[in-house]
């Protein structure tokens, strides 16, 4: 299987900009094990500017472009040195590819060269580490963030799987790293105007993705976890009811509470966790409706589409 893994600066480094050694070691260990299992791994890694900030002992991430580019030039050396050192411990060779928007432009020769180089590196058994060339890119929107870059790389190399690693536990009312009062949203029953219109610090929509999660646990690990006390979450709910005249009422504000335990809390108690982002039509065939979408009929169609014979 050909797997693209994206990891961001906040996962690789502490808030000081200094390397999070434990996380990097675990990342390289897991990816090395996947390679040992016969998978082709491509790593899209942020962190060059953050590493440079730490290396230069700057008090904060620079805002001016020349200093950002200088920090990236210094940090990229540090980042690749560490990747090379850690992956070498598991007898794997890393290769660095720094790209800009023209390298991925449709119809251009540079994209073909990028694809050919990447394909040959995989044939040779190397582990490519890809990042946007921050030392010459003058604006992050040239390609976008590395989530976008990893998606483009995945499409370019016809990857079987794209994994996006994050240090955020789930959906919050605000960035929990910056706002200590940000509240965890355990369940979204409807897309409210507040969520729909929420903006990030750049003025862009704060929420862009929807996700369906399936969890796979070892039975013995689940049994061990269930012996411990799981936290109980309280969720405010808008519960329809009948008024004194027997008329149905849909409240506009919460009028009840729901108490629940979440599978996400189990993940925090596991020794390790590996998320996979997959193509929905290949991995998920729910049956929730009598007819139409997500029905027995649609599930059978997906089985046929994926060559599953019962």
KOLTOR-685221 format. One record per residue (C-alpha): residue in three letters; x, y, z; chain. Coordinates in pm, 1 decimal, decimal comma. Layout:
BEGIN
<atom "Ala" <X Y Z> "A">,
...
This chain:
BEGIN
<atom "Unk" <0,0 0,0 0,0> "A">,
<atom "Unk" <123,1 349,6 -84,8> "A">,
<atom "Unk" <62,3 578,9 215,2> "A">,
<atom "Unk" <107,1 956,2 242,9> "A">,
<atom "Unk" <141,0 1085,6 601,2> "A">,
<atom "Unk" <119,3 1455,2 686,7> "A">,
<atom "Unk" <255,1 1591,9 1014,0> "A">,
<atom "Unk" <242,1 1956,0 1124,1> "A">,
<atom "Unk" <468,8 2189,1 1317,5> "A">,
<atom "Unk" <256,6 2181,7 1632,6> "A">,
<atom "Unk" <295,8 1802,6 1643,9> "A">,
<atom "Unk" <670,7 1804,6 1583,8> "A">,
<atom "Unk" <770,2 2088,6 1814,9> "A">,
<atom "Unk" <691,0 2235,7 2152,5> "A">,
<atom "Unk" <543,0 2584,6 2181,5> "A">,
<atom "Unk" <899,1 2712,1 2229,1> "A">,
<atom "Unk" <986,2 2594,3 1878,3> "A">,
<atom "Unk" <1221,5 2332,5 2016,3> "A">,
<atom "Unk" <1191,7 1976,0 1896,0> "A">,
<atom "Unk" <942,3 1741,2 2060,0> "A">,
<atom "Unk" <1186,8 1451,0 2069,4> "A">,
<atom "Unk" <941,6 1192,7 2200,0> "A">,
<atom "Unk" <686,3 1256,1 1925,6> "A">,
<atom "Unk" <942,6 1255,0 1646,8> "A">,
<atom "Unk" <1095,2 930,9 1770,8> "A">,
<atom "Unk" <752,6 763,1 1788,9> "A">,
<atom "Unk" <659,4 892,6 1443,8> "A">,
<atom "Unk" <977,5 760,0 1283,8> "A">,
<atom "Unk" <940,6 428,7 1465,5> "A">,
<atom "Unk" <581,4 375,9 1344,6> "A">,
<atom "Unk" <659,3 478,8 985,7> "A">,
<atom "Unk" <966,2 253,1 982,5> "A">,
<atom "Unk" <752,7 -36,6 1099,9> "A">,
<atom "Unk" <502,6 31,3 821,7> "A">,
<atom "Unk" <786,3 26,4 568,8> "A">,
<atom "Unk" <913,0 -299,3 717,1> "A">,
<atom "Unk" <563,2 -440,6 662,4> "A">,
<atom "Unk" <598,6 -370,2 291,5> "A">,
<atom "Unk" <420,0 -35,8 257,3> "A">,
<atom "Unk" <551,4 260,9 60,5> "A">,
<atom "Unk" <564,6 570,0 284,3> "A">,
<atom "Unk" <574,3 935,3 179,9> "A">,
<atom "Unk" <603,1 1191,1 460,5> "A">,
<atom "Unk" <475,3 1547,7 410,4> "A">,
<atom "Unk" <633,9 1736,9 696,0> "A">,
<atom "Unk" <594,2 2090,9 820,5> "A">,
<atom "Unk" <829,1 2228,0 1082,2> "A">,
<atom "Unk" <1110,0 2403,0 894,9> "A">,
<atom "Unk" <1020,1 2754,1 1011,0> "A">,
<atom "Unk" <940,6 2632,4 1361,7> "A">,
<atom "Unk" <1273,0 2450,6 1384,0> "A">,
<atom "Unk" <1452,8 2760,8 1260,4> "A">,
<atom "Unk" <1280,6 2975,6 1521,0> "A">,
<atom "Unk" <1397,7 2738,4 1792,0> "A">,
<atom "Unk" <1748,9 2712,2 1649,0> "A">,
<atom "Unk" <1780,4 3091,3 1634,3> "A">,
<atom "Unk" <1628,6 3126,7 1983,9> "A">,
<atom "Unk" <1375,3 3376,8 1855,2> "A">,
<atom "Unk" <1108,5 3477,5 2105,9> "A">,
<atom "Unk" <822,7 3425,9 1859,7> "A">,
<atom "Unk" <746,6 3311,2 1507,3> "A">,
<atom "Unk" <852,8 3592,8 1269,8> "A">,
<atom "Unk" <586,4 3785,3 1081,3> "A">,
<atom "Unk" <800,0 3939,6 805,9> "A">,
<atom "Unk" <871,1 3727,6 499,9> "A">,
<atom "Unk" <1254,5 3757,9 489,0> "A">,
<atom "Unk" <1289,1 3633,8 848,5> "A">,
<atom "Unk" <1041,3 3350,8 783,2> "A">,
<atom "Unk" <1246,2 3243,0 482,1> "A">,
<atom "Unk" <1570,9 3267,1 678,4> "A">,
<atom "Unk" <1423,0 3058,6 961,0> "A">,
<atom "Unk" <1302,1 2802,2 705,4> "A">,
<atom "Unk" <1648,7 2776,2 549,4> "A">,
<atom "Unk" <1806,1 2708,9 889,1> "A">,
<atom "Unk" <1525,5 2488,6 1018,3> "A">,
<atom "Unk" <1513,3 2268,2 709,1> "A">,
<atom "Unk" <1871,6 2154,1 770,1> "A">,
<atom "Unk" <1789,0 2074,0 1132,1> "A">,
<atom "Unk" <1467,9 1892,9 1040,1> "A">,
<atom "Unk" <1627,1 1669,6 776,9> "A">,
<atom "Unk" <1928,4 1596,7 996,9> "A">,
<atom "Unk" <1694,8 1462,7 1265,8> "A">,
<atom "Unk" <1482,2 1262,7 1020,3> "A">,
<atom "Unk" <1795,2 1110,9 866,8> "A">,
<atom "Unk" <1934,8 1022,8 1210,1> "A">,
<atom "Unk" <1612,6 866,2 1342,2> "A">,
<atom "Unk" <1520,5 670,3 1029,1> "A">,
<atom "Unk" <1880,8 547,6 993,5> "A">,
<atom "Unk" <1840,8 370,9 1328,0> "A">,
<atom "Unk" <1585,5 147,2 1152,9> "A">,
<atom "Unk" <1796,6 113,8 836,1> "A">,
<atom "Unk" <1580,0 338,9 620,6> "A">,
<atom "Unk" <1704,6 605,3 381,2> "A">,
<atom "Unk" <1529,8 943,1 359,2> "A">,
<atom "Unk" <1518,2 1180,3 63,0> "A">,
<atom "Unk" <1422,4 1547,0 69,1> "A">,
<atom "Unk" <1193,1 1714,0 -185,7> "A">,
<atom "Unk" <1119,9 2086,8 -153,7> "A">,
<atom "Unk" <853,2 2196,8 -399,0> "A">,
<atom "Unk" <666,0 2506,9 -508,6> "A">,
<atom "Unk" <334,5 2556,8 -687,8> "A">,
<atom "Unk" <478,4 2528,5 -1044,0> "A">,
<atom "Unk" <608,3 2181,2 -955,4> "A">,
<atom "Unk" <248,1 2065,1 -919,2> "A">,
<atom "Unk" <84,9 2263,3 -1199,9> "A">,
<atom "Unk" <-131,5 2049,4 -1425,9> "A">,
<atom "Unk" <7,5 1989,9 -1771,7> "A">,
<atom "Unk" <353,5 2117,5 -1687,0> "A">,
<atom "Unk" <677,0 1926,5 -1736,6> "A">,
<atom "Unk" <784,1 2002,1 -1380,0> "A">,
<atom "Unk" <495,0 1798,1 -1239,2> "A">,
<atom "Unk" <597,4 1505,9 -1459,5> "A">,
<atom "Unk" <957,0 1537,4 -1334,9> "A">,
<atom "Unk" <834,9 1552,5 -974,5> "A">,
<atom "Unk" <622,5 1240,7 -1026,3> "A">,
<atom "Unk" <907,8 1052,9 -1195,7> "A">,
<atom "Unk" <1156,7 1143,5 -922,7> "A">,
<atom "Unk" <915,6 1043,6 -649,0> "A">,
<atom "Unk" <830,7 715,7 -820,1> "A">,
<atom "Unk" <1198,6 629,8 -861,8> "A">,
<atom "Unk" <1273,3 708,9 -496,7> "A">,
<atom "Unk" <999,6 467,3 -391,7> "A">,
<atom "Unk" <1136,6 201,6 -626,7> "A">,
<atom "Unk" <1477,5 244,8 -462,8> "A">,
<atom "Unk" <1323,0 194,9 -120,0> "A">,
<atom "Unk" <1376,6 550,8 2,2> "A">,
<atom "Unk" <1134,9 739,4 226,4> "A">,
<atom "Unk" <1063,2 1079,5 64,6> "A">,
<atom "Unk" <1013,9 1376,0 298,2> "A">,
<atom "Unk" <824,3 1655,0 121,8> "A">,
<atom "Unk" <762,3 2016,4 217,0> "A">,
<atom "Unk" <686,7 2339,0 38,3> "A">,
<atom "Unk" <1003,7 2533,7 -31,1> "A">,
<atom "Unk" <946,2 2808,9 224,6> "A">,
<atom "Unk" <1279,9 2972,6 144,6> "A">,
<atom "Unk" <1158,4 3084,9 -199,5> "A">,
<atom "Unk" <777,6 3074,2 -168,2> "A">,
<atom "Unk" <657,8 3425,5 -95,0> "A">,
<atom "Unk" <311,6 3336,1 28,1> "A">,
<atom "Unk" <166,4 3027,0 194,5> "A">,
<atom "Unk" <-135,2 3040,6 -37,6> "A">,
<atom "Unk" <89,8 2954,5 -331,2> "A">,
<atom "Unk" <12,2 2592,0 -250,2> "A">,
<atom "Unk" <-177,6 2633,5 75,1> "A">,
<atom "Unk" <-107,6 2461,1 402,8> "A">,
<atom "Unk" <46,9 2117,0 414,3> "A">,
<atom "Unk" <-295,1 1952,9 448,3> "A">,
<atom "Unk" <-358,9 2073,1 95,1> "A">,
<atom "Unk" <-7,2 1982,1 -16,0> "A">,
<atom "Unk" <-42,7 1627,0 114,9> "A">,
<atom "Unk" <-374,4 1588,1 -69,5> "A">,
<atom "Unk" <-215,0 1708,1 -394,6> "A">,
<atom "Unk" <82,9 1476,2 -346,3> "A">,
<atom "Unk" <-153,8 1184,5 -277,2> "A">,
<atom "Unk" <-339,3 1248,9 -601,1> "A">,
<atom "Unk" <-15,2 1291,7 -796,2> "A">,
<atom "Unk" <129,6 956,9 -686,2> "A">,
<atom "Unk" <-205,6 770,7 -677,7> "A">,
<atom "Unk" <-168,8 698,8 -306,7> "A">,
<atom "Unk" <-392,2 434,8 -151,2> "A">,
<atom "Unk" <-418,0 622,0 176,8> "A">,
<atom "Unk" <-368,2 972,4 315,9> "A">,
<atom "Unk" <-319,6 1017,9 691,4> "A">,
<atom "Unk" <-335,6 1364,5 850,2> "A">,
<atom "Unk" <-184,2 1376,2 1199,3> "A">,
<atom "Unk" <-319,4 1639,3 1438,9> "A">,
<atom "Unk" <-264,5 1748,3 1798,3> "A">,
<atom "Unk" <-626,8 1860,1 1840,9> "A">,
<atom "Unk" <-857,9 1608,9 2010,9> "A">,
<atom "Unk" <-1172,5 1705,6 1821,2> "A">,
<atom "Unk" <-1415,1 1988,9 1752,7> "A">,
<atom "Unk" <-1397,2 2292,2 1982,9> "A">,
<atom "Unk" <-1580,9 2623,4 2002,3> "A">,
<atom "Unk" <-1242,5 2794,8 1958,7> "A">,
<atom "Unk" <-875,4 2706,7 1930,9> "A">,
<atom "Unk" <-807,3 2533,4 2266,5> "A">,
<atom "Unk" <-437,6 2614,7 2239,6> "A">,
<atom "Unk" <-512,9 2986,9 2247,6> "A">,
<atom "Unk" <-839,7 3003,9 2436,8> "A">,
<atom "Unk" <-852,1 2815,4 2771,1> "A">,
<atom "Unk" <-1230,0 2863,5 2775,8> "A">,
<atom "Unk" <-1278,1 2676,6 2446,6> "A">,
<atom "Unk" <-1532,0 2400,0 2493,7> "A">,
<atom "Unk" <-1509,4 2052,4 2344,5> "A">,
<atom "Unk" <-1809,9 1969,2 2124,5> "A">,
<atom "Unk" <-1869,6 1597,7 2163,4> "A">,
<atom "Unk" <-2167,5 1580,0 1929,1> "A">,
<atom "Unk" <-2302,3 1798,6 1648,7> "A">,
<atom "Unk" <-2672,4 1745,0 1586,1> "A">,
<atom "Unk" <-2709,3 2036,3 1348,0> "A">,
<atom "Unk" <-2492,8 2290,4 1170,0> "A">,
<atom "Unk" <-2582,1 2605,9 1361,4> "A">,
<atom "Unk" <-2527,0 2957,6 1228,8> "A">,
<atom "Unk" <-2249,5 2995,5 1486,0> "A">,
<atom "Unk" <-2058,4 2695,1 1351,5> "A">,
<atom "Unk" <-2134,5 2778,0 990,3> "A">,
<atom "Unk" <-2006,6 3134,4 1018,9> "A">,
<atom "Unk" <-1711,6 3069,4 1251,8> "A">,
<atom "Unk" <-1380,2 3207,7 1119,9> "A">,
<atom "Unk" <-1020,1 3128,4 1203,0> "A">,
<atom "Unk" <-749,4 3387,2 1270,6> "A">,
<atom "Unk" <-700,3 3437,1 894,8> "A">,
<atom "Unk" <-1067,2 3509,5 838,5> "A">,
<atom "Unk" <-1120,6 3175,2 665,1> "A">,
<atom "Unk" <-1401,3 2930,2 756,6> "A">,
<atom "Unk" <-1301,1 2755,8 1079,1> "A">,
<atom "Unk" <-1470,3 2426,6 989,7> "A">,
<atom "Unk" <-1421,1 2278,2 644,2> "A">,
<atom "Unk" <-1446,0 1903,6 685,2> "A">,
<atom "Unk" <-1695,0 1642,9 792,3> "A">,
<atom "Unk" <-1578,8 1302,2 907,2> "A">,
<atom "Unk" <-1707,5 955,7 985,8> "A">,
<atom "Unk" <-1492,6 752,9 1222,3> "A">,
<atom "Unk" <-1476,0 379,1 1271,1> "A">,
<atom "Unk" <-1268,6 253,5 1562,3> "A">,
<atom "Unk" <-1081,1 -76,6 1577,8> "A">,
<atom "Unk" <-962,9 -192,0 1920,6> "A">,
<atom "Unk" <-807,3 -507,5 2056,8> "A">,
<atom "Unk" <-1059,5 -684,7 2279,0> "A">,
<atom "Unk" <-811,8 -726,1 2564,7> "A">,
<atom "Unk" <-731,9 -354,4 2557,9> "A">,
<atom "Unk" <-1100,5 -263,6 2568,9> "A">,
<atom "Unk" <-1157,6 -496,9 2862,5> "A">,
<atom "Unk" <-869,8 -335,5 3048,0> "A">,
<atom "Unk" <-999,1 14,6 2979,7> "A">,
<atom "Unk" <-1353,6 -69,3 3084,4> "A">,
<atom "Unk" <-1224,4 -175,4 3424,3> "A">,
<atom "Unk" <-1125,8 186,6 3478,2> "A">,
<atom "Unk" <-1366,7 470,4 3541,0> "A">,
<atom "Unk" <-1455,6 645,4 3216,3> "A">,
<atom "Unk" <-1534,0 1018,9 3225,2> "A">,
<atom "Unk" <-1897,9 1114,2 3183,4> "A">,
<atom "Unk" <-1984,3 1396,1 2943,2> "A">,
<atom "Unk" <-2290,6 1616,3 2977,3> "A">,
<atom "Unk" <-2445,4 1742,6 2654,2> "A">,
<atom "Unk" <-2723,9 1998,9 2635,7> "A">,
<atom "Unk" <-3000,0 1882,7 2402,6> "A">,
<atom "Unk" <-3301,7 2033,8 2230,1> "A">,
<atom "Unk" <-3560,2 1766,6 2303,1> "A">,
<atom "Unk" <-3894,0 1784,2 2115,1> "A">,
<atom "Unk" <-4198,3 1735,0 2336,4> "A">,
<atom "Unk" <-4578,7 1764,1 2347,5> "A">,
<atom "Unk" <-4729,9 2067,3 2519,2> "A">,
<atom "Unk" <-5037,0 2060,7 2742,0> "A">,
<atom "Unk" <-5258,3 2064,8 2433,2> "A">,
<atom "Unk" <-5084,1 1765,5 2279,1> "A">,
<atom "Unk" <-4912,1 1977,8 2013,9> "A">,
<atom "Unk" <-4551,1 1893,3 1916,4> "A">,
<atom "Unk" <-4294,2 2154,2 2016,7> "A">,
<atom "Unk" <-3937,3 2187,5 1886,2> "A">,
<atom "Unk" <-3750,6 2402,6 2141,6> "A">,
<atom "Unk" <-3512,4 2670,6 2017,0> "A">,
<atom "Unk" <-3292,1 2641,8 2326,7> "A">,
<atom "Unk" <-3166,3 2334,1 2514,9> "A">,
<atom "Unk" <-3421,8 2191,4 2754,6> "A">,
<atom "Unk" <-3251,5 1870,7 2864,3> "A">,
<atom "Unk" <-2924,7 1692,6 2923,7> "A">,
<atom "Unk" <-2766,6 1382,9 2777,5> "A">,
<atom "Unk" <-2506,2 1186,9 2973,7> "A">,
<atom "Unk" <-2262,9 983,1 2768,2> "A">,
<atom "Unk" <-1927,1 811,5 2757,6> "A">,
<atom "Unk" <-1722,1 861,7 2443,1> "A">,
<atom "Unk" <-1504,2 620,1 2250,9> "A">,
<atom "Unk" <-1257,7 909,7 2207,1> "A">,
<atom "Unk" <-1178,3 889,6 2578,4> "A">,
<atom "Unk" <-1062,6 530,7 2527,9> "A">,
<atom "Unk" <-808,4 645,7 2270,4> "A">,
<atom "Unk" <-634,4 860,9 2531,9> "A">,
<atom "Unk" <-581,4 549,1 2742,6> "A">,
<atom "Unk" <-427,2 342,0 2463,9> "A">,
<atom "Unk" <-51,2 295,9 2439,7> "A">,
<atom "Unk" <-61,7 385,6 2071,7> "A">,
<atom "Unk" <-308,7 504,9 1811,2> "A">,
<atom "Unk" <-280,5 519,5 1432,8> "A">,
<atom "Unk" <-548,1 703,1 1230,0> "A">,
<atom "Unk" <-618,3 618,8 867,1> "A">,
<atom "Unk" <-813,9 837,5 626,1> "A">,
<atom "Unk" <-983,7 619,7 366,8> "A">,
<atom "Unk" <-1211,0 648,9 65,5> "A">,
<atom "Unk" <-1564,2 626,8 202,4> "A">,
<atom "Unk" <-1709,6 427,3 -87,1> "A">,
<atom "Unk" <-1441,9 161,0 -43,4> "A">,
<atom "Unk" <-1460,4 119,2 333,1> "A">,
<atom "Unk" <-1801,8 228,9 458,8> "A">,
<atom "Unk" <-2143,2 94,1 359,6> "A">,
<atom "Unk" <-2389,2 196,9 632,9> "A">,
<atom "Unk" <-2747,9 78,2 655,4> "A">,
<atom "Unk" <-2963,1 343,4 822,0> "A">,
<atom "Unk" <-3259,2 395,3 588,9> "A">,
<atom "Unk" <-3523,9 169,2 439,2> "A">,
<atom "Unk" <-3461,3 291,1 84,3> "A">,
<atom "Unk" <-3232,0 528,4 -102,0> "A">,
<atom "Unk" <-2903,1 651,8 44,7> "A">,
<atom "Unk" <-2750,5 436,3 319,9> "A">,
<atom "Unk" <-3003,3 159,0 268,1> "A">,
<atom "Unk" <-2967,9 -216,5 213,9> "A">,
<atom "Unk" <-2989,2 -150,1 -159,1> "A">,
<atom "Unk" <-2709,4 112,2 -161,7> "A">,
<atom "Unk" <-2490,0 -108,1 60,4> "A">,
<atom "Unk" <-2527,1 -397,7 -184,2> "A">,
<atom "Unk" <-2434,2 -167,9 -472,6> "A">,
<atom "Unk" <-2115,5 -66,5 -288,9> "A">,
<atom "Unk" <-2025,7 -431,1 -232,0> "A">,
<atom "Unk" <-2062,7 -504,0 -603,6> "A">,
<atom "Unk" <-1866,3 -188,3 -689,7> "A">,
<atom "Unk" <-1576,4 -304,8 -471,7> "A">,
<atom "Unk" <-1579,4 -662,5 -597,7> "A">,
<atom "Unk" <-1717,1 -817,9 -279,5> "A">,
<atom "Unk" <-1906,8 -1138,1 -351,7> "A">,
<atom "Unk" <-2133,9 -1284,3 -83,8> "A">,
